[in-house]
Amino acid sequence: MEHAVEATLTVNGKQVRRRIEPRMHLVDFLREELGLTGSHLGCEHGVCGACTVRVNGQIVRGCLMLAVQADGCAVETIEGLSDSKELGKLQKAFHEKNALQCGFCTPGMLMAAQDLVLQKQKVDREKIRAHISGNYCRCTGYQAIVDAIDEVINGKG
Amino acid sequence: MAKAELPLHAPGTQIDRGYIGQSVPRPNAQRLLQGRGAFTDDLRFPRLAHAAFFRSPYAHAPSARKRHAPCAAA
């Protein structure tokens, strides 16, 4: 009955070696096995972006990637990027602009926003909207979120 | 349980004038921004089950409460 596969992942800088069911999604592994519940599960089919995590520097849908596919990869989650202060500016801007209400989409939104920040390009609001178009927010109406990301990238709100 | 997330009085005031016209800080924003909120799906309890199945130990046993009408021939 045991179909688990041994895999080694580096999660937020720490090496994790576990036996993982091949059918387990990456975000389920993070949430259930490692207790990293900051990555959320909204739709479980790659539409809402709440599960966005970073794998080898690329943002991916945690619900569309299997945990065993991340064998040997460096996985970063909202918890890791918060502790390393990498998201500090975005988190401050989100707070100041009130770019969150219930906060469910926020971790995925921050991961997607940081991906745009790291591209180090001048981007207009349209580009920002396009970049976070894979992240659903059902509270804010996006205006404040775009404001916050705009503030961080372009230094204005 | 969690303590109330809004202060009873606006900061720096003695009397409660309510929140009208005030910019009220959100004490829970910081943890939500760090992915450290506690949504229902994030909670784990001992012996937590989302569903439990009890399967009959008897194959083809008639239900005690109600006998099903015989199936019409397919």
gemmi code that builds the backbone of each chain (N, CA, C; Angstrom):
import gemmi

chains = {
    "A": [
        ("MET", (0.829, -1.203, 0.000), (0.000, 0.000, 0.000), (0.864, 1.254, 0.000)),
        ("GLU", (2.071, 1.096, 0.497), (2.943, 2.270, 0.621), (3.513, 2.657, -0.739)),
        ("HIS", (3.090, 3.829, -1.231), (3.609, 4.295, -2.506), (4.472, 5.524, -2.329)),
        ("ALA", (4.720, 5.868, -1.078), (5.422, 7.124, -0.822), (6.822, 7.103, -1.431)),
        ("VAL", (7.239, 8.272, -1.849), (8.545, 8.438, -2.487), (9.370, 9.350, -1.603)),
        ("GLU", (10.609, 9.015, -1.443), (11.455, 9.870, -0.620), (11.886, 11.088, -1.437)),
        ("ALA", (11.765, 12.248, -0.851), (12.136, 13.471, -1.554), (12.805, 14.430, -0.579)),
        ("THR", (13.708, 15.206, -1.109), (14.409, 16.205, -0.303), (14.143, 17.580, -0.884)),
        ("LEU", (13.565, 18.445, -0.081), (13.271, 19.800, -0.525), (13.979, 20.780, 0.402)),
        ("THR", (14.318, 21.906, -0.135), (14.808, 22.974, 0.729), (13.676, 23.974, 0.877)),
        ("VAL", (13.095, 24.011, 2.054), (11.944, 24.884, 2.280), (12.369, 26.035, 3.180)),
        ("ASN", (12.281, 27.227, 2.647), (12.700, 28.433, 3.373), (14.106, 28.268, 3.952)),
        ("GLY", (14.971, 27.687, 3.153), (16.371, 27.567, 3.557), (16.690, 26.324, 4.368)),
        ("LYS", (15.665, 25.615, 4.822), (15.915, 24.417, 5.629), (15.692, 23.171, 4.794)),
        ("GLN", (16.600, 22.226, 4.921), (16.432, 21.004, 4.154), (15.431, 20.076, 4.833)),
        ("VAL", (14.499, 19.574, 4.035), (13.458, 18.702, 4.562), (13.477, 17.415, 3.752)),
        ("ARG", (13.593, 16.306, 4.448), (13.596, 15.013, 3.765), (12.401, 14.220, 4.275)),
        ("ARG", (11.506, 13.877, 3.377), (10.279, 13.195, 3.798), (9.896, 12.129, 2.784)),
        ("ARG", (9.114, 11.186, 3.268), (8.444, 10.268, 2.343), (7.115, 10.904, 1.980)),
        ("ILE", (6.889, 11.073, 0.700), (5.726, 11.836, 0.237), (4.899, 10.982, -0.720)),
        ("GLU", (3.601, 10.978, -0.490), (2.696, 10.337, -1.447), (2.814, 11.071, -2.784)),
        ("PRO", (2.994, 10.347, -3.883), (3.187, 11.027, -5.174), (2.017, 11.917, -5.564)),
        ("ARG", (0.826, 11.619, -5.041), (-0.326, 12.427, -5.456), (-0.475, 13.708, -4.633)),
        ("MET", (0.367, 13.878, -3.633), (0.209, 15.045, -2.768), (0.709, 16.307, -3.461)),
        ("HIS", (-0.122, 17.331, -3.429), (0.280, 18.593, -4.032), (1.270, 19.316, -3.139)),
        ("LEU", (2.052, 20.167, -3.777), (3.087, 20.884, -3.033), (2.484, 21.691, -1.887)),
        ("VAL", (1.369, 22.375, -2.159), (0.817, 23.240, -1.111), (0.244, 22.407, 0.041)),
        ("ASP", (-0.295, 21.241, -0.270), (-0.781, 20.361, 0.803), (0.389, 19.870, 1.653)),
        ("PHE", (1.483, 19.575, 0.973), (2.676, 19.144, 1.700), (3.149, 20.249, 2.648)),
        ("LEU", (3.200, 21.480, 2.131), (3.656, 22.602, 2.954), (2.717, 22.821, 4.142)),
        ("ARG", (1.416, 22.763, 3.862), (0.438, 23.054, 4.901), (0.318, 21.926, 5.917)),
        ("GLU", (0.197, 20.701, 5.396), (-0.131, 19.598, 6.288), (1.095, 18.948, 6.906)),
        ("GLU", (2.149, 18.799, 6.117), (3.335, 18.116, 6.642), (4.238, 19.083, 7.393)),
        ("LEU", (4.352, 20.310, 6.885), (5.295, 21.241, 7.492), (4.602, 22.322, 8.326)),
        ("GLY", (3.273, 22.349, 8.287), (2.551, 23.337, 9.091), (2.682, 24.765, 8.589)),
        ("LEU", (3.098, 24.930, 7.339), (3.231, 26.284, 6.782), (1.890, 26.678, 6.144)),
        ("THR", (0.979, 27.132, 7.000), (-0.387, 27.365, 6.528), (-0.590, 28.761, 5.941)),
        ("GLY", (0.506, 29.477, 5.727), (0.372, 30.795, 5.103), (-0.013, 30.713, 3.639)),
        ("SER", (0.409, 29.662, 2.970), (-0.016, 29.439, 1.587), (-1.401, 28.820, 1.634)),
        ("HIS", (-2.342, 29.488, 1.022), (-3.728, 29.055, 1.181), (-4.226, 28.256, -0.017)),
        ("LEU", (-5.308, 27.552, 0.222), (-5.942, 26.796, -0.844), (-7.303, 27.412, -1.123)),
        ("GLY", (-7.448, 27.994, -2.292), (-8.741, 28.562, -2.641), (-9.487, 27.642, -3.571)),
        ("CYS", (-8.989, 27.528, -4.793), (-9.750, 26.815, -5.812), (-9.215, 25.410, -6.063)),
        ("GLU", (-7.969, 25.177, -5.747), (-7.310, 23.891, -6.010), (-7.289, 23.505, -7.477)),
        ("HIS", (-7.431, 24.465, -8.375), (-7.159, 24.132, -9.771), (-6.490, 25.284, -10.532)),
        ("GLY", (-5.678, 26.007, -9.831), (-4.792, 26.947, -10.514), (-5.420, 28.235, -10.983)),
        ("VAL", (-6.556, 28.599, -10.439), (-7.237, 29.800, -10.904), (-7.042, 30.986, -9.958)),
        ("CYS", (-7.059, 30.721, -8.654), (-7.196, 31.840, -7.715), (-5.868, 32.397, -7.220)),
        ("GLY", (-4.796, 31.616, -7.298), (-3.483, 32.143, -6.917), (-3.207, 32.216, -5.427)),
        ("ALA", (-4.135, 31.763, -4.598), (-3.925, 31.855, -3.147), (-2.773, 30.977, -2.676)),
        ("CYS", (-2.416, 29.978, -3.477), (-1.391, 29.018, -3.071), (-0.024, 29.345, -3.656)),
        ("THR", (0.118, 30.541, -4.234), (1.366, 30.893, -4.920), (2.578, 30.768, -3.995)),
        ("VAL", (3.553, 29.978, -4.422), (4.824, 29.851, -3.708), (5.954, 29.977, -4.725)),
        ("ARG", (7.161, 30.076, -4.242), (8.293, 30.241, -5.148), (9.129, 28.963, -5.154)),
        ("VAL", (9.370, 28.447, -6.336), (10.188, 27.240, -6.482), (11.358, 27.578, -7.394)),
        ("ASN", (12.556, 27.468, -6.873), (13.769, 27.833, -7.607), (13.645, 29.228, -8.238)),
        ("GLY", (13.083, 30.147, -7.470), (13.018, 31.530, -7.919), (11.822, 31.867, -8.780)),
        ("GLN", (11.078, 30.854, -9.201), (9.906, 31.105, -10.045), (8.652, 30.955, -9.202)),
        ("ILE", (7.675, 31.845, -9.426), (6.438, 31.638, -8.681), (5.594, 30.585, -9.403)),
        ("VAL", (5.049, 29.693, -8.596), (4.232, 28.602, -9.146), (2.963, 28.469, -8.319)),
        ("ARG", (1.993, 27.782, -8.901), (0.784, 27.417, -8.175), (1.085, 26.179, -7.342)),
        ("GLY", (0.989, 26.336, -6.045), (1.257, 25.203, -5.171), (0.261, 24.078, -5.336)),
        ("CYS", (-0.905, 24.391, -5.928), (-1.932, 23.355, -6.084), (-1.814, 22.652, -7.429)),
        ("LEU", (-0.933, 23.137, -8.303), (-0.786, 22.476, -9.606), (0.531, 21.722, -9.697)),
        ("MET", (1.343, 21.858, -8.669), (2.632, 21.174, -8.668), (2.576, 20.091, -7.594)),
        ("LEU", (3.088, 18.931, -7.925), (3.142, 17.870, -6.934), (4.368, 18.072, -6.053)),
        ("ALA", (4.222, 17.666, -4.811), (5.329, 17.864, -3.874), (6.578, 17.123, -4.343)),
        ("VAL", (6.394, 15.920, -4.918), (7.563, 15.144, -5.345), (8.258, 15.796, -6.542)),
        ("GLN", (7.518, 16.643, -7.274), (8.156, 17.353, -8.385), (9.164, 18.381, -7.863)),
        ("ALA", (8.987, 18.776, -6.621), (9.882, 19.780, -6.040), (11.096, 19.124, -5.384)),
        ("ASP", (11.271, 17.817, -5.612), (12.446, 17.116, -5.071), (13.709, 17.815, -5.560)),
        ("GLY", (14.539, 18.207, -4.628), (15.792, 18.876, -4.987), (15.644, 20.363, -5.252)),
        ("CYS", (14.449, 20.893, -5.106), (14.225, 22.309, -5.391), (14.255, 23.148, -4.115)),
        ("ALA", (14.450, 24.434, -4.335), (14.362, 25.385, -3.228), (12.973, 26.005, -3.251)),
        ("VAL", (12.218, 25.751, -2.199), (10.847, 26.263, -2.113), (10.814, 27.392, -1.091)),
        ("GLU", (10.183, 28.489, -1.479), (10.048, 29.602, -0.534), (8.577, 29.947, -0.372)),
        ("THR", (8.189, 30.176, 0.859), (6.791, 30.495, 1.146), (6.706, 31.874, 1.797)),
        ("ILE", (5.480, 32.291, 2.008), (5.243, 33.593, 2.634), (5.937, 33.701, 4.001)),
        ("GLU", (5.971, 32.576, 4.733), (6.604, 32.611, 6.052), (8.096, 32.906, 5.919)),
        ("GLY", (8.732, 32.232, 4.952), (10.172, 32.427, 4.752), (10.495, 33.837, 4.300)),
        ("LEU", (9.706, 34.341, 3.358), (9.998, 35.679, 2.830), (9.629, 36.763, 3.839)),
        ("SER", (8.741, 36.450, 4.768), (8.451, 37.404, 5.844), (9.613, 37.439, 6.821)),
        ("ASP", (10.097, 36.255, 7.196), (11.183, 36.197, 8.174), (12.464, 36.798, 7.624)),
        ("SER", (12.698, 36.631, 6.310), (13.922, 37.188, 5.739), (13.761, 38.674, 5.442)),
        ("LYS", (12.581, 39.222, 5.712), (12.265, 40.647, 5.487), (12.241, 41.013, 3.999)),
        ("GLU", (12.292, 40.010, 3.136), (12.295, 40.326, 1.710), (11.017, 41.059, 1.309)),
        ("LEU", (9.924, 40.718, 1.968), (8.636, 41.317, 1.598), (8.320, 42.567, 2.406)),
        ("GLY", (9.285, 43.026, 3.208), (9.026, 44.135, 4.129), (8.348, 45.338, 3.497)),
        ("LYS", (8.898, 45.787, 2.366), (8.347, 46.991, 1.731), (6.924, 46.768, 1.255)),
        ("LEU", (6.705, 45.619, 0.638), (5.361, 45.322, 0.140), (4.369, 45.199, 1.291)),
        ("GLN", (4.804, 44.531, 2.353), (3.894, 44.343, 3.489), (3.530, 45.683, 4.112)),
        ("LYS", (4.517, 46.579, 4.189), (4.268, 47.910, 4.751), (3.279, 48.665, 3.860)),
        ("ALA", (3.530, 48.597, 2.556), (2.651, 49.319, 1.626), (1.238, 48.742, 1.646)),
        ("PHE", (1.143, 47.410, 1.696), (-0.179, 46.775, 1.761), (-0.922, 47.233, 3.014)),
        ("HIS", (-0.194, 47.313, 4.116), (-0.804, 47.735, 5.374), (-1.267, 49.192, 5.273)),
        ("GLU", (-0.375, 50.045, 4.801), (-0.695, 51.478, 4.747), (-1.843, 51.783, 3.787)),
        ("LYS", (-1.884, 51.070, 2.680), (-2.933, 51.332, 1.685), (-4.197, 50.525, 1.969)),
        ("ASN", (-4.151, 49.770, 3.049), (-5.285, 48.910, 3.399), (-5.615, 47.965, 2.237)),
        ("ALA", (-4.585, 47.332, 1.713), (-4.743, 46.482, 0.537), (-5.137, 45.054, 0.909)),
        ("LEU", (-5.698, 44.903, 2.073), (-6.209, 43.583, 2.440), (-7.399, 43.774, 3.364)),
        ("GLN", (-8.336, 42.869, 3.257), (-9.406, 42.869, 4.246), (-9.365, 41.554, 5.001)),
        ("CYS", (-9.839, 40.488, 4.390), (-9.822, 39.225, 5.133), (-8.440, 38.605, 5.162)),
        ("GLY", (-7.608, 38.956, 4.193), (-6.229, 38.487, 4.227), (-6.001, 37.109, 3.638)),
        ("PHE", (-7.027, 36.517, 3.083), (-6.859, 35.151, 2.559), (-5.986, 35.132, 1.305)),
        ("CYS", (-6.187, 36.106, 0.420), (-5.433, 36.142, -0.834), (-4.057, 36.759, -0.645)),
        ("THR", (-3.860, 37.438, 0.501), (-2.688, 38.297, 0.669), (-1.342, 37.583, 0.496)),
        ("PRO", (-1.132, 36.417, 1.109), (0.166, 35.772, 0.898), (0.468, 35.509, -0.581)),
        ("GLY", (-0.496, 34.970, -1.305), (-0.286, 34.712, -2.735), (-0.104, 36.005, -3.505)),
        ("MET", (-0.858, 37.013, -3.113), (-0.762, 38.315, -3.769), (0.633, 38.909, -3.567)),
        ("LEU", (1.151, 38.783, -2.355), (2.490, 39.306, -2.057), (3.558, 38.545, -2.833)),
        ("MET", (3.395, 37.241, -2.961), (4.374, 36.443, -3.709), (4.390, 36.878, -5.173)),
        ("ALA", (3.186, 37.093, -5.731), (3.106, 37.522, -7.134), (3.657, 38.930, -7.292)),
        ("ALA", (3.337, 39.804, -6.341), (3.806, 41.191, -6.410), (5.325, 41.251, -6.312)),
        ("GLN", (5.884, 40.437, -5.417), (7.338, 40.444, -5.244), (8.026, 39.968, -6.523)),
        ("ASP", (7.400, 39.045, -7.223), (7.945, 38.578, -8.495), (8.076, 39.742, -9.477)),
        ("LEU", (7.081, 40.628, -9.471), (7.120, 41.797, -10.349), (8.169, 42.795, -9.866)),
        ("VAL", (8.237, 42.973, -8.554), (9.233, 43.896, -7.980), (10.642, 43.455, -8.385)),
        ("LEU", (10.877, 42.143, -8.334), (12.218, 41.618, -8.629), (12.599, 41.789, -10.097)),
        ("GLN", (11.598, 41.993, -10.951), (11.918, 42.208, -12.370), (12.537, 43.575, -12.607)),
        ("LYS", (12.437, 44.426, -11.608), (13.093, 45.737, -11.623), (12.841, 46.530, -12.902)),
        ("GLN", (11.590, 46.558, -13.296), (11.231, 47.372, -14.446), (10.259, 48.436, -13.990)),
        ("LYS", (10.261, 49.555, -14.722), (9.208, 50.538, -14.489), (7.941, 49.980, -15.105)),
        ("VAL", (6.925, 49.852, -14.312), (5.689, 49.311, -14.859), (4.526, 50.240, -14.521)),
        ("ASP", (3.587, 50.321, -15.431), (2.404, 51.135, -15.153), (1.341, 50.274, -14.473)),
        ("ARG", (0.256, 50.915, -14.097), (-0.789, 50.214, -13.352), (-1.384, 49.069, -14.170)),
        ("GLU", (-1.460, 49.261, -15.481), (-1.988, 48.198, -16.334), (-1.141, 46.937, -16.222)),
        ("LYS", (0.183, 47.154, -16.244), (1.111, 46.016, -16.140), (0.977, 45.339, -14.786)),
        ("ILE", (0.808, 46.162, -13.755), (0.651, 45.593, -12.411), (-0.616, 44.742, -12.364)),
        ("ARG", (-1.685, 45.295, -12.915), (-2.943, 44.549, -12.945), (-2.783, 43.239, -13.712)),
        ("ALA", (-2.067, 43.312, -14.841), (-1.864, 42.104, -15.630), (-1.073, 41.076, -14.826)),
        ("HIS", (-0.084, 41.566, -14.074), (0.770, 40.631, -13.345), (0.024, 39.921, -12.211)),
        ("ILE", (-0.913, 40.619, -11.583), (-1.649, 39.977, -10.491), (-2.999, 39.438, -10.967)),
        ("SER", (-3.139, 39.337, -12.298), (-4.435, 38.879, -12.814), (-4.687, 37.414, -12.477)),
        ("GLY", (-3.662, 36.696, -12.083), (-3.860, 35.303, -11.684), (-4.089, 35.151, -10.196)),
        ("ASN", (-4.304, 36.249, -9.508), (-4.560, 36.196, -8.073), (-5.901, 36.855, -7.778)),
        ("TYR", (-6.807, 36.068, -7.272), (-8.137, 36.607, -6.986), (-8.191, 37.227, -5.599)),
        ("CYS", (-8.839, 38.374, -5.528), (-9.161, 38.972, -4.235), (-10.643, 39.293, -4.271)),
        ("ARG", (-11.385, 38.768, -3.304), (-12.829, 38.999, -3.328), (-13.241, 40.114, -2.371)),
        ("CYS", (-12.273, 40.728, -1.684), (-12.635, 41.802, -0.750), (-12.378, 43.185, -1.310)),
        ("THR", (-11.161, 43.427, -1.781), (-10.705, 44.812, -1.927), (-11.101, 45.476, -3.239)),
        ("GLY", (-11.389, 44.703, -4.273), (-11.614, 45.328, -5.568), (-10.319, 45.738, -6.251)),
        ("TYR", (-9.189, 45.283, -5.714), (-7.850, 45.401, -6.333), (-7.253, 46.803, -6.315)),
        ("GLN", (-8.075, 47.850, -6.241), (-7.550, 49.214, -6.358), (-6.404, 49.455, -5.358)),
        ("ALA", (-6.666, 49.127, -4.108), (-5.665, 49.378, -3.068), (-4.448, 48.477, -3.246)),
        ("ILE", (-4.662, 47.291, -3.775), (-3.535, 46.376, -3.997), (-2.626, 46.946, -5.075)),
        ("VAL", (-3.236, 47.430, -6.154), (-2.448, 48.045, -7.220), (-1.736, 49.288, -6.672)),
        ("ASP", (-2.433, 50.068, -5.854), (-1.817, 51.237, -5.217), (-0.549, 50.835, -4.460)),
        ("ALA", (-0.669, 49.783, -3.676), (0.445, 49.365, -2.822), (1.631, 48.899, -3.657)),
        ("ILE", (1.361, 48.102, -4.684), (2.456, 47.592, -5.517), (3.075, 48.752, -6.297)),
        ("ASP", (2.227, 49.649, -6.769), (2.687, 50.832, -7.484), (3.613, 51.661, -6.610)),
        ("GLU", (3.232, 51.796, -5.356), (4.035, 52.551, -4.373), (5.432, 51.943, -4.246)),
        ("VAL", (5.486, 50.620, -4.151), (6.775, 49.958, -3.950), (7.629, 50.043, -5.219)),
        ("ILE", (7.008, 49.844, -6.369), (7.799, 49.818, -7.613), (8.125, 51.212, -8.103)),
        ("ASN", (7.151, 52.110, -8.054), (7.352, 53.430, -8.637), (7.481, 54.545, -7.602)),
        ("GLY", (7.384, 54.170, -6.338), (7.556, 55.180, -5.305), (6.456, 56.211, -5.229)),
        ("LYS", (5.278, 55.829, -5.681), (4.133, 56.716, -5.511), (2.883, 55.847, -5.327)),
        ("GLY", (1.807, 56.501, -4.883), (0.650, 55.681, -4.612), (-0.546, 56.038, -5.449)),
    ],
    "B": [
        ("MET", (-9.984, 32.049, 23.526), (-10.010, 32.466, 22.116), (-9.218, 33.748, 21.938)),
        ("ALA", (-9.139, 34.181, 20.702), (-8.392, 35.401, 20.413), (-9.060, 36.582, 21.096)),
        ("LYS", (-8.219, 37.515, 21.550), (-8.815, 38.698, 22.171), (-9.368, 39.618, 21.096)),
        ("ALA", (-10.189, 40.540, 21.533), (-10.822, 41.445, 20.580), (-9.773, 42.155, 19.752)),
        ("GLU", (-10.020, 42.260, 18.464), (-8.978, 42.800, 17.598), (-9.057, 44.305, 17.455)),
        ("LEU", (-10.145, 44.920, 17.889), (-10.236, 46.374, 17.819), (-10.183, 46.927, 19.237)),
        ("PRO", (-9.453, 48.028, 19.432), (-9.426, 48.618, 20.772), (-10.806, 49.177, 21.106)),
        ("LEU", (-11.109, 49.182, 22.400), (-12.422, 49.686, 22.804), (-12.517, 51.187, 22.594)),
        ("HIS", (-11.401, 51.873, 22.819), (-11.385, 53.312, 22.621), (-10.386, 53.643, 21.537)),
        ("ALA", (-10.663, 54.719, 20.807), (-9.680, 55.169, 19.833), (-8.411, 55.545, 20.598)),
        ("PRO", (-7.231, 55.320, 20.009), (-5.990, 55.589, 20.740), (-5.922, 57.028, 21.228)),
        ("GLY", (-5.503, 57.206, 22.482), (-5.301, 58.545, 23.030), (-6.561, 59.225, 23.521)),
        ("THR", (-7.669, 58.588, 23.488), (-8.891, 59.231, 23.968), (-9.416, 58.485, 25.179)),
        ("GLN", (-10.103, 59.191, 26.023), (-10.662, 58.576, 27.222), (-12.083, 58.108, 26.980)),
        ("ILE", (-12.810, 58.900, 26.217), (-14.198, 58.516, 25.996), (-14.345, 57.881, 24.620)),
        ("ASP", (-15.274, 57.007, 24.556), (-15.475, 56.280, 23.317), (-16.326, 57.102, 22.363)),
        ("ARG", (-15.670, 57.686, 21.379), (-16.418, 58.444, 20.381), (-16.715, 57.564, 19.166)),
        ("GLY", (-16.391, 56.299, 19.297), (-16.625, 55.417, 18.167), (-15.518, 55.574, 17.141)),
        ("TYR", (-15.738, 55.006, 16.017), (-14.684, 54.965, 15.014), (-14.931, 55.924, 13.873)),
        ("ILE", (-16.010, 56.697, 13.979), (-16.343, 57.593, 12.872), (-15.274, 58.667, 12.738)),
        ("GLY", (-14.749, 58.788, 11.544), (-13.741, 59.808, 11.287), (-12.348, 59.439, 11.761)),
        ("GLN", (-12.202, 58.285, 12.394), (-10.902, 57.884, 12.916), (-10.242, 56.906, 11.942)),
        ("SER", (-8.924, 57.011, 11.884), (-8.173, 55.987, 11.187), (-7.788, 54.939, 12.215)),
        ("VAL", (-8.456, 53.826, 12.172), (-8.281, 52.819, 13.217), (-7.217, 51.817, 12.791)),
        ("PRO", (-6.224, 51.627, 13.618), (-5.193, 50.648, 13.249), (-5.757, 49.228, 13.262)),
        ("ARG", (-5.173, 48.411, 12.455), (-5.636, 47.023, 12.410), (-4.604, 46.120, 13.047)),
        ("PRO", (-4.845, 45.696, 14.260), (-3.844, 44.869, 14.952), (-3.627, 43.525, 14.256)),
        ("ASN", (-4.606, 43.063, 13.472), (-4.433, 41.738, 12.868), (-3.769, 41.796, 11.494)),
        ("ALA", (-3.548, 43.024, 10.985), (-3.018, 43.126, 9.622), (-1.630, 42.502, 9.513)),
        ("GLN", (-0.822, 42.712, 10.542), (0.564, 42.252, 10.483), (0.637, 40.733, 10.311)),
        ("ARG", (-0.154, 40.037, 11.081), (-0.050, 38.569, 10.971), (-0.676, 38.060, 9.670)),
        ("LEU", (-1.705, 38.767, 9.189), (-2.280, 38.346, 7.910), (-1.274, 38.557, 6.783)),
        ("LEU", (-0.509, 39.649, 6.870), (0.485, 39.955, 5.842), (1.647, 38.972, 5.873)),
        ("GLN", (1.843, 38.322, 7.005), (2.947, 37.368, 7.111), (2.494, 35.933, 6.887)),
        ("GLY", (1.239, 35.770, 6.485), (0.730, 34.411, 6.304), (0.549, 33.689, 7.623)),
        ("ARG", (0.348, 34.476, 8.699), (0.213, 33.838, 10.013), (-1.174, 34.025, 10.593)),
        ("GLY", (-2.117, 34.270, 9.707), (-3.501, 34.295, 10.153), (-3.940, 32.878, 10.485)),
        ("ALA", (-5.080, 32.752, 11.104), (-5.571, 31.407, 11.396), (-6.960, 31.255, 10.796)),
        ("PHE", (-6.992, 30.878, 9.532), (-8.270, 30.603, 8.883), (-8.723, 29.195, 9.284)),
        ("THR", (-9.984, 28.948, 9.121), (-10.519, 27.677, 9.623), (-9.739, 26.481, 9.092)),
        ("ASP", (-9.348, 26.566, 7.819), (-8.640, 25.444, 7.211), (-7.211, 25.306, 7.750)),
        ("ASP", (-6.746, 26.346, 8.454), (-5.389, 26.293, 9.001), (-5.356, 25.610, 10.366)),
        ("LEU", (-6.527, 25.434, 10.949), (-6.574, 24.899, 12.313), (-6.489, 23.381, 12.274)),
        ("ARG", (-5.771, 22.843, 13.228), (-5.663, 21.388, 13.352), (-6.035, 21.013, 14.778)),
        ("PHE", (-6.885, 20.028, 14.893), (-7.268, 19.569, 16.215), (-6.896, 18.098, 16.349)),
        ("PRO", (-6.677, 17.654, 17.576), (-6.405, 16.224, 17.744), (-7.580, 15.406, 17.231)),
        ("ARG", (-7.312, 14.350, 16.567), (-8.341, 13.450, 16.032), (-9.307, 14.151, 15.092)),
        ("LEU", (-8.827, 15.215, 14.446), (-9.677, 15.938, 13.501), (-9.960, 15.066, 12.275)),
        ("ALA", (-11.223, 14.983, 11.903), (-11.583, 14.280, 10.680), (-12.524, 15.160, 9.878)),
        ("HIS", (-12.302, 15.246, 8.597), (-13.217, 15.996, 7.751), (-14.401, 15.132, 7.344)),
        ("ALA", (-14.190, 13.838, 7.342), (-15.271, 12.905, 7.051), (-14.888, 11.573, 7.675)),
        ("ALA", (-15.872, 10.826, 8.064), (-15.590, 9.488, 8.582), (-16.562, 8.519, 7.926)),
        ("PHE", (-16.042, 7.412, 7.486), (-16.881, 6.422, 6.828), (-17.032, 5.216, 7.731)),
        ("PHE", (-18.249, 4.772, 7.881), (-18.472, 3.516, 8.566), (-19.048, 2.538, 7.558)),
        ("ARG", (-18.325, 1.517, 7.290), (-18.788, 0.564, 6.294), (-19.376, -0.644, 7.010)),
        ("SER", (-20.449, -1.127, 6.448), (-21.125, -2.274, 7.047), (-20.222, -3.499, 6.994)),
        ("PRO", (-20.158, -4.208, 8.071), (-19.363, -5.442, 8.039), (-20.101, -6.578, 7.325)),
        ("TYR", (-21.375, -6.353, 6.985), (-22.157, -7.411, 6.330), (-22.422, -7.047, 4.882)),
        ("ALA", (-22.060, -7.942, 3.990), (-22.340, -7.696, 2.584), (-23.806, -7.978, 2.308)),
        ("HIS", (-24.451, -7.131, 1.546), (-25.825, -7.344, 1.094), (-26.832, -7.485, 2.245)),
        ("ALA", (-26.543, -6.912, 3.375), (-27.492, -7.004, 4.485), (-28.668, -6.075, 4.219)),
        ("PRO", (-29.888, -6.503, 4.549), (-31.019, -5.592, 4.374), (-30.948, -4.488, 5.421)),
        ("SER", (-31.353, -3.312, 5.018), (-31.353, -2.198, 5.944), (-32.451, -2.436, 6.967)),
        ("ALA", (-32.135, -2.175, 8.235), (-33.087, -2.456, 9.294), (-34.270, -1.501, 9.229)),
        ("ARG", (-33.996, -0.274, 8.781), (-35.037, 0.742, 8.839), (-36.043, 0.616, 7.702)),
        ("LYS", (-35.512, 0.285, 6.549), (-36.398, 0.322, 5.388), (-35.892, -0.659, 4.347)),
        ("ARG", (-36.770, -1.487, 3.889), (-36.367, -2.381, 2.805), (-36.534, -1.646, 1.491)),
        ("HIS", (-35.488, -1.713, 0.689), (-35.588, -1.020, -0.587), (-36.469, -1.818, -1.542)),
        ("ALA", (-37.212, -1.115, -2.342), (-38.015, -1.780, -3.353), (-37.092, -2.490, -4.320)),
        ("PRO", (-37.464, -3.655, -4.767), (-36.584, -4.368, -5.701), (-36.328, -3.513, -6.943)),
        ("CYS", (-35.123, -3.557, -7.413), (-34.789, -2.753, -8.583), (-35.533, -3.284, -9.801)),
        ("ALA", (-36.009, -2.384, -10.575), (-36.633, -2.789, -11.834), (-35.570, -3.405, -12.727)),
        ("ALA", (-35.953, -4.434, -13.434), (-34.970, -5.094, -14.301), (-34.418, -4.097, -15.318)),
        ("ALA", (-33.118, -4.088, -15.450), (-32.487, -3.096, -16.324), (-32.768, -3.394, -17.791)),
    ],
}
model = gemmi.Model(1)
for chain_id, residues in chains.items():
    chain = gemmi.Chain(chain_id)
    for i, (resn, *xyz) in enumerate(residues, 1):
        res = gemmi.Residue()
        res.name, res.seqid = resn, gemmi.SeqId(i, " ")
        for name, pos in zip(("N", "CA", "C"), xyz):
            atom = gemmi.Atom()
            atom.name, atom.element = name, gemmi.Element(name[0])
            atom.pos, atom.b_iso = gemmi.Position(*pos), 0.0
            res.add_atom(atom)
        chain.add_residue(res)
    model.add_chain(chain)
structure = gemmi.Structure()
structure.add_model(model)
structure.setup_entities()
